[in-house]
Amino acid sequence: MAKSTRKKNTQPNRKISLVERFIQEFLSTIQPGERGWDSILTELDSLIQQYVDEQKQSMKINIVDDSLSQLFSRFSGKVSAGEEIDIFLWAGHHYENFGDWDKAQEAYQRVITLSETNISEFHEQKAEALRWIGFLLTMQNKWPEALKYFLESLNLCITNLEERGEAQAYNSLGILYFEQGEFEKAAEHWQKALEIVSSSGNEIRLAAKINNNLGILANAQGKPQEALAYYSESVPRFEKIGNIRGLAETYHNMAMTYCDLERWSEAEMYYNKSYYLAREAGDVRLQAIVKLNRVKVYINIADWRIAEALSKQSLKAFLKLGDRLGEAEVYKFLGLISTKNADWEIAKSYFQKGVRLTRNFNNPLTEAEIHLEYGCMFKKKKNKQAAKKQFQQALELFTQLKAEADLEKVRQELAGLSS
């Protein structure tokens, strides 16, 4: 096992928590030869999850650093290349989950380097690491770089007749195309992935994720009942395998659909479920997304103070993560809140920031939504000409996306300007 160059994080003046002490004791006594690395990493997961609930973000990352450092120190030269790869994959997932995307990418890159020493044996792990790097780049809206990694992963799986990895690569490509507003390409890749996993019958988690994504697409296209049907396929699958993170994502998506249907009590119920599970899973980005989208519920009940607080909390998280499209979503809501307060120049500034980001990172769906709210601001200000310009830009983008429900909203707004 190669020696780690990572510096151990030491905090001599910090009080050690009970759970952290358990982790240190566990790491100091484990013997992988007796139990195997899968068992050890699973138990370490459980201990870290308890630690997550009681610590700040930076300290969550420290415990992963410390765990890696102790593992490298105790077992240098005593584990196989495959076991070392598994450890770096484990670390990458935790770094990604806790919001340190640079360290996550570093861990996955290490997997790629290690796997290339014996690619015939470790091609599945390399393909997985490539997908995860692509996913990290997607969350940072680096589309060309993400596409490169996803395609390399796909080609590696096709070459090695690895159908599960092939389905995962198609699913990842679908996410990439969806984020760029290429809904037909997204649907094509998700259906390919679903066809592969359906034929195997044992890929429960992946089937749940794909149905979840198809639900998101249906919702974006203004088909809420179809979206809920897809989510109803995901929930029991995630429950069956105990996938907390997947359930949190699905509940969040269901809440968004209920918001679109203006079924506010159900939306709030599912947002609560999602946020609770996202916290349990330690998923920083999902917690920020749930907080942000709950803003619609508080706007509906006219609790503008809470709506603004949630928006600003989410903005802080997205800025830290480098999630520029998440940032643009926040500006949409802050613009809407400023419009309500008749702070026209502030609202204008937020909407313009949001439009600029969505154009820079090629996200037509969010851009269209911002133009719609921007137009409503001008309408409230009684500037019909400016409102019409914004509504027409929204109309063009929603037409491109074939988002029928949103198109109808824009048509109604344009008709209202003529009356």
C-alpha positions as CSV (number, residue, x, y, z in Angstrom):
1,M,0.0,0.0,0.0
2,A,1.5,3.4,-1.0
3,K,2.2,5.8,1.7
4,S,-0.1,8.8,2.0
5,T,1.2,12.3,1.5
6,R,-1.9,13.7,3.3
7,K,-1.1,15.6,6.4
8,K,-2.9,14.5,9.5
9,N,-5.2,17.1,11.0
10,T,-4.4,17.6,14.6
11,Q,-6.3,19.8,17.0
12,P,-4.6,19.4,20.4
13,N,-6.8,22.0,22.2
14,R,-10.1,20.6,20.9
15,K,-12.3,18.4,23.2
16,I,-12.6,14.9,21.8
17,S,-16.2,13.8,21.6
18,L,-17.4,10.3,22.8
19,V,-18.1,9.1,19.2
20,E,-14.8,10.4,18.0
21,R,-13.0,8.5,20.8
22,F,-14.9,5.4,19.7
23,I,-13.7,5.9,16.1
24,Q,-10.0,6.3,17.2
25,E,-10.2,3.2,19.4
26,F,-11.8,1.3,16.6
27,L,-9.1,2.3,14.1
28,S,-6.4,1.5,16.6
29,T,-7.6,-2.1,17.1
30,I,-8.9,-3.3,13.7
31,Q,-7.4,-6.4,12.1
32,P,-8.6,-6.7,8.5
33,G,-7.3,-10.2,8.1
34,E,-10.0,-11.3,10.6
35,R,-13.0,-9.6,9.1
36,G,-12.3,-8.2,5.7
37,W,-12.3,-4.6,4.5
38,D,-15.9,-4.5,3.5
39,S,-17.0,-5.2,7.1
40,I,-14.5,-2.7,8.5
41,L,-15.5,0.1,6.2
42,T,-19.2,-0.6,6.9
43,E,-18.6,-0.3,10.7
44,L,-16.5,2.8,10.2
45,D,-19.4,4.3,8.2
46,S,-21.8,3.7,11.1
47,L,-19.5,5.4,13.6
48,I,-18.8,8.4,11.2
49,Q,-22.6,8.8,10.7
50,Q,-23.1,9.2,14.5
51,Y,-20.2,11.7,14.5
52,V,-21.8,13.6,11.6
53,D,-24.9,14.4,13.7
54,E,-22.9,16.2,16.3
55,Q,-20.2,18.1,14.5
56,K,-19.6,21.1,12.3
57,Q,-18.8,20.7,8.6
58,S,-15.1,21.2,8.8
59,M,-14.8,18.6,11.6
60,K,-16.7,16.0,9.6
61,I,-14.1,16.3,6.9
62,N,-11.3,16.1,9.5
63,I,-12.5,12.7,10.8
64,V,-12.3,11.3,7.2
65,D,-8.8,12.7,6.9
66,D,-7.8,11.2,10.3
67,S,-9.4,7.9,9.5
68,L,-7.4,7.7,6.2
69,S,-4.2,8.7,7.9
70,Q,-4.5,6.0,10.6
71,L,-5.4,3.4,8.0
72,F,-2.4,4.3,5.9
73,S,-0.1,4.4,9.0
74,R,-1.2,1.0,10.4
75,F,-1.5,-1.0,7.2
76,S,1.1,0.4,4.8
77,G,2.2,-2.5,2.6
78,K,-0.3,-5.0,4.2
79,V,-3.3,-4.7,1.9
80,S,-3.7,-5.5,-1.8
81,A,-4.2,-3.0,-4.6
82,G,-7.9,-3.8,-4.8
83,E,-8.4,-3.1,-1.1
84,E,-6.5,0.1,-1.4
85,I,-8.8,1.1,-4.3
86,D,-11.8,0.3,-2.1
87,I,-10.5,2.5,0.7
88,F,-10.1,5.5,-1.7
89,L,-13.5,5.0,-3.2
90,W,-14.9,4.9,0.3
91,A,-13.1,8.2,1.2
92,G,-14.2,9.8,-2.1
93,H,-17.8,9.2,-1.3
94,H,-17.5,10.7,2.2
95,Y,-15.7,13.8,1.0
96,E,-18.3,14.3,-1.8
97,N,-21.1,13.8,0.7
98,F,-19.6,16.3,3.1
99,G,-19.0,18.9,0.5
100,D,-15.2,18.8,0.0
101,W,-15.3,18.2,-3.7
102,D,-11.6,18.8,-4.2
103,K,-10.6,16.0,-1.8
104,A,-13.3,13.8,-3.3
105,Q,-11.8,14.3,-6.8
106,E,-8.3,13.6,-5.5
107,A,-9.4,10.3,-3.9
108,Y,-11.2,9.2,-7.2
109,Q,-8.2,10.2,-9.2
110,R,-6.1,8.0,-6.9
111,V,-8.4,5.1,-7.7
112,I,-7.9,5.7,-11.4
113,T,-4.1,5.7,-11.0
114,L,-4.1,2.5,-8.9
115,S,-6.5,0.7,-11.2
116,E,-4.4,1.3,-14.3
117,T,-1.6,-0.9,-12.8
118,N,-3.9,-3.9,-13.6
119,I,-6.8,-2.6,-15.7
120,S,-8.1,-6.1,-16.6
121,E,-8.8,-6.7,-12.9
122,F,-9.9,-3.3,-11.8
123,H,-11.7,-1.9,-14.8
124,E,-15.0,-1.7,-12.9
125,Q,-13.4,0.4,-10.1
126,K,-11.8,2.7,-12.7
127,A,-15.2,3.2,-14.5
128,E,-16.8,4.0,-11.2
129,A,-14.2,6.6,-10.3
130,L,-14.5,8.2,-13.7
131,R,-18.3,8.5,-13.2
132,W,-17.9,10.1,-9.8
133,I,-15.4,12.6,-11.1
134,G,-17.9,13.4,-13.9
135,F,-20.6,13.8,-11.3
136,L,-18.5,16.2,-9.3
137,L,-17.8,18.2,-12.5
138,T,-21.5,18.2,-13.3
139,M,-22.3,19.7,-9.9
140,Q,-19.8,22.4,-10.7
141,N,-21.4,22.9,-14.1
142,K,-18.2,22.0,-16.0
143,W,-20.1,20.3,-18.8
144,P,-17.4,19.5,-21.4
145,E,-15.1,18.0,-18.7
146,A,-17.9,16.0,-17.2
147,L,-18.9,14.6,-20.6
148,K,-15.3,13.5,-21.2
149,Y,-15.2,11.4,-18.0
150,F,-18.7,10.0,-18.5
151,L,-17.9,8.9,-22.0
152,E,-14.6,7.3,-20.9
153,S,-16.5,5.4,-18.2
154,L,-19.1,4.2,-20.7
155,N,-16.6,3.1,-23.3
156,L,-14.6,1.2,-20.6
157,C,-17.8,-0.7,-19.6
158,I,-18.8,-1.5,-23.1
159,T,-15.3,-2.8,-23.9
160,N,-15.4,-5.1,-20.9
161,L,-19.1,-6.1,-21.3
162,E,-19.9,-4.6,-17.9
163,E,-23.6,-3.9,-18.2
164,R,-24.2,-2.5,-14.7
165,G,-21.5,0.1,-15.3
166,E,-22.8,0.8,-18.8
167,A,-26.3,1.5,-17.3
168,Q,-24.7,3.8,-14.6
169,A,-22.9,5.7,-17.3
170,Y,-26.1,6.2,-19.4
171,N,-27.8,7.4,-16.2
172,S,-25.0,9.9,-15.5
173,L,-25.1,11.2,-19.1
174,G,-28.8,11.7,-18.8
175,I,-28.2,13.9,-15.7
176,L,-25.6,15.9,-17.7
177,Y,-28.0,16.4,-20.6
178,F,-30.9,17.3,-18.4
179,E,-28.9,20.0,-16.6
180,Q,-28.2,21.6,-20.0
181,G,-31.9,21.5,-21.0
182,E,-31.4,18.7,-23.6
183,F,-34.5,16.8,-22.4
184,E,-34.8,14.5,-25.3
185,K,-31.2,13.3,-25.0
186,A,-31.7,12.9,-21.2
187,A,-34.8,10.8,-21.7
188,E,-33.0,8.7,-24.4
189,H,-30.1,7.9,-22.1
190,W,-32.3,7.2,-19.0
191,Q,-34.5,4.8,-21.0
192,K,-31.3,3.0,-22.2
193,A,-30.2,2.6,-18.6
194,L,-33.6,1.5,-17.5
195,E,-33.8,-1.1,-20.2
196,I,-30.4,-2.6,-19.1
197,V,-31.3,-2.8,-15.4
198,S,-34.8,-4.1,-16.1
199,S,-33.3,-7.0,-18.0
200,S,-31.1,-8.0,-15.1
201,G,-33.8,-7.6,-12.4
202,N,-31.4,-7.2,-9.5
203,E,-30.2,-3.6,-9.8
204,I,-32.7,-2.2,-7.3
205,R,-30.8,0.9,-6.4
206,L,-30.0,1.9,-9.9
207,A,-33.5,1.3,-11.1
208,A,-34.8,3.5,-8.3
209,K,-32.3,6.3,-9.3
210,I,-33.4,6.1,-12.9
211,N,-37.1,6.3,-12.1
212,N,-36.3,9.2,-9.9
213,N,-34.6,11.0,-12.7
214,L,-37.4,10.3,-15.1
215,G,-39.8,11.8,-12.5
216,I,-37.8,15.0,-12.4
217,L,-37.9,15.2,-16.2
218,A,-41.7,14.6,-16.3
219,N,-42.1,17.3,-13.7
220,A,-40.0,19.8,-15.7
221,Q,-42.2,19.1,-18.7
222,G,-45.3,19.9,-16.7
223,K,-46.5,16.3,-16.2
224,P,-46.9,16.1,-12.4
225,Q,-49.0,13.0,-12.2
226,E,-46.5,11.1,-14.4
227,A,-43.7,12.4,-12.2
228,L,-45.4,11.1,-9.1
229,A,-45.9,7.7,-10.8
230,Y,-42.1,7.5,-11.4
231,Y,-41.4,8.5,-7.8
232,S,-43.7,5.8,-6.5
233,E,-41.5,3.3,-8.3
234,S,-38.4,4.7,-6.6
235,V,-39.6,4.9,-3.0
236,P,-40.2,1.2,-2.3
237,R,-36.9,0.3,-4.0
238,F,-34.9,2.7,-1.9
239,E,-36.8,1.6,1.2
240,K,-36.1,-2.1,0.5
241,I,-32.3,-1.5,0.4
242,G,-32.3,1.1,3.1
243,N,-30.9,3.9,0.9
244,I,-31.4,7.0,3.0
245,R,-29.8,9.4,0.5
246,G,-32.0,8.1,-2.4
247,L,-35.1,8.4,-0.3
248,A,-34.2,12.0,0.7
249,E,-33.8,12.9,-3.0
250,T,-37.1,11.3,-3.9
251,Y,-39.0,12.9,-1.1
252,H,-37.5,16.3,-2.2
253,N,-38.6,15.7,-5.7
254,M,-42.1,14.7,-4.6
255,A,-42.3,17.9,-2.5
256,M,-41.5,20.0,-5.6
257,T,-44.2,18.3,-7.6
258,Y,-46.7,18.9,-4.8
259,C,-45.7,22.6,-4.9
260,D,-46.4,22.7,-8.6
261,L,-49.8,21.2,-7.9
262,E,-50.3,23.8,-5.1
263,R,-50.8,21.0,-2.5
264,W,-48.8,22.8,0.1
265,S,-49.3,20.7,3.2
266,E,-48.1,17.6,1.3
267,A,-45.2,19.6,-0.1
268,E,-44.2,20.7,3.4
269,M,-44.5,17.1,4.7
270,Y,-42.2,15.7,2.1
271,Y,-39.7,18.5,2.4
272,N,-39.5,17.8,6.2
273,K,-39.0,14.1,5.4
274,S,-36.3,14.9,2.9
275,Y,-34.4,17.4,5.1
276,Y,-34.4,15.0,8.0
277,L,-33.0,12.1,5.9
278,A,-30.5,14.4,4.1
279,R,-29.2,15.4,7.5
280,E,-29.0,11.8,8.6
281,A,-27.0,11.0,5.4
282,G,-24.8,14.0,6.0
283,D,-25.5,15.3,2.4
284,V,-24.7,19.0,2.5
285,R,-25.7,19.9,-1.0
286,L,-29.1,18.2,-0.7
287,Q,-29.8,20.0,2.6
288,A,-29.2,23.3,0.9
289,I,-31.4,22.3,-2.1
290,V,-34.2,21.3,0.3
291,K,-33.9,24.5,2.2
292,L,-34.1,26.5,-1.0
293,N,-37.1,24.8,-2.5
294,R,-39.0,25.1,0.8
295,V,-39.0,28.8,0.1
296,K,-42.0,28.3,-2.3
297,V,-44.0,26.9,0.6
298,Y,-43.2,29.9,2.9
299,I,-43.9,32.4,0.1
300,N,-47.3,30.7,-0.4
301,I,-48.2,31.3,3.3
302,A,-46.7,34.8,3.1
303,D,-43.9,34.1,5.6
304,W,-41.4,36.3,3.8
305,R,-39.0,36.4,6.7
306,I,-38.5,32.7,6.8
307,A,-38.4,32.6,3.0
308,E,-35.5,35.1,2.9
309,A,-33.6,33.4,5.7
310,L,-33.8,30.0,4.0
311,S,-32.7,31.6,0.7
312,K,-29.6,33.2,2.3
313,Q,-28.7,30.0,4.2
314,S,-28.8,28.1,0.9
315,L,-26.8,30.8,-0.9
316,K,-24.0,30.5,1.7
317,A,-23.9,26.7,1.2
318,F,-23.9,26.9,-2.7
319,L,-21.2,29.5,-2.7
320,K,-19.0,27.3,-0.4
321,L,-19.6,24.3,-2.7
322,G,-19.0,26.2,-5.9
323,D,-22.5,25.2,-7.2
324,R,-23.2,28.1,-9.6
325,L,-26.6,26.9,-10.7
326,G,-27.7,26.4,-7.1
327,E,-26.5,30.0,-6.6
328,A,-28.7,31.1,-9.6
329,E,-31.7,29.4,-8.2
330,V,-31.3,31.4,-5.0
331,Y,-31.1,34.6,-6.9
332,K,-34.4,33.8,-8.5
333,F,-36.1,33.5,-5.1
334,L,-34.3,36.5,-3.6
335,G,-35.5,38.5,-6.7
336,L,-39.0,37.3,-6.1
337,I,-38.8,38.3,-2.4
338,S,-37.4,41.7,-3.2
339,T,-40.2,42.2,-5.8
340,K,-42.8,41.6,-3.0
341,N,-41.1,44.3,-0.9
342,A,-41.0,46.6,-4.0
343,D,-37.2,46.8,-3.8
344,W,-37.1,47.1,-7.6
345,E,-33.3,47.7,-8.0
346,I,-32.4,45.0,-5.6
347,A,-34.8,42.6,-7.4
348,K,-33.4,43.6,-10.8
349,S,-29.9,42.9,-9.5
350,Y,-30.8,39.4,-8.3
351,F,-32.6,38.5,-11.5
352,Q,-29.7,39.7,-13.7
353,K,-27.2,37.8,-11.7
354,G,-29.3,34.7,-12.0
355,V,-29.7,35.1,-15.8
356,R,-26.0,35.7,-16.2
357,L,-25.1,32.5,-14.4
358,T,-27.6,30.3,-16.2
359,R,-26.4,31.5,-19.5
360,N,-22.7,31.1,-18.5
361,F,-23.4,27.5,-17.4
362,N,-26.0,26.7,-20.1
363,N,-29.1,25.9,-18.0
364,P,-32.1,27.1,-20.0
365,L,-34.8,25.8,-17.6
366,T,-33.7,27.9,-14.6
367,E,-33.0,30.9,-17.0
368,A,-36.6,30.6,-18.3
369,E,-38.0,30.5,-14.7
370,I,-36.0,33.7,-13.9
371,H,-37.2,35.5,-16.9
372,L,-40.8,34.7,-15.9
373,E,-40.3,36.1,-12.4
374,Y,-38.4,39.1,-13.8
375,G,-41.3,39.8,-16.1
376,C,-43.7,39.6,-13.1
377,M,-41.5,42.2,-11.3
378,F,-41.8,44.6,-14.2
379,K,-45.6,43.9,-14.4
380,K,-46.0,44.8,-10.8
381,K,-43.9,47.9,-11.4
382,K,-46.4,48.7,-14.3
383,N,-43.6,48.6,-16.9
384,K,-45.5,46.6,-19.6
385,Q,-42.9,46.9,-22.3
386,A,-40.1,45.5,-20.1
387,A,-42.4,42.8,-18.7
388,K,-43.3,41.7,-22.2
389,K,-39.6,41.4,-23.2
390,Q,-38.9,39.1,-20.2
391,F,-42.1,37.0,-20.8
392,Q,-41.1,36.5,-24.5
393,Q,-37.6,35.3,-23.5
394,A,-39.2,32.9,-21.1
395,L,-41.7,31.8,-23.8
396,E,-38.9,31.0,-26.2
397,L,-36.9,28.9,-23.7
398,F,-39.9,27.0,-22.4
399,T,-40.9,26.3,-26.0
400,Q,-37.5,24.9,-26.6
401,L,-37.8,22.7,-23.5
402,K,-41.4,21.6,-24.3
403,A,-42.4,22.6,-20.8
404,E,-46.2,22.9,-21.4
405,A,-47.3,23.9,-18.0
406,D,-44.8,26.7,-17.8
407,L,-45.7,27.8,-21.3
408,E,-49.3,28.2,-20.3
409,K,-48.3,30.4,-17.4
410,V,-46.2,32.7,-19.7
411,R,-49.1,32.9,-22.3
412,Q,-51.5,34.0,-19.5
413,E,-49.0,36.6,-18.4
414,L,-48.6,37.9,-21.9
415,A,-52.4,37.9,-22.4
416,G,-52.8,39.9,-19.2
417,L,-50.5,42.6,-20.6
418,S,-52.8,43.1,-23.5
419,S,-56.0,43.4,-21.5
